[in-house]
Amino acid sequence: MKIENIPADIKSKSLKEAKEEINEILDKLENQEVNLEDYQSDYKRLVQLNQHIDGLFKKRFKEISQGKNNDWKKTYKKCKESW
């Protein structure tokens, strides 16, 4: 799935928000009987959230590798807080 296929409501989420939604969907799938239609839409949403998180990490890695943020402690703290 390409990033341009990710809905705007997912693209606007922070790492922490995306992680929380993933956990909510997983809890729902683990704790309830879900019909096939709901399961498919939840699975699609999980894939989109995962792609968004992957994009956030790639963006952060690129910023770090290009030397835009040389303060490693600050970067580490930002990543830790958002996770």
Summary of the structure (lengths in Angstrom):
residues: 83
radius of gyration: 15.3
end to end distance: 23.2
largest distance: 49.2
contacts: 185
relative contact order: 0.15
helix: 78%
strand: 0%
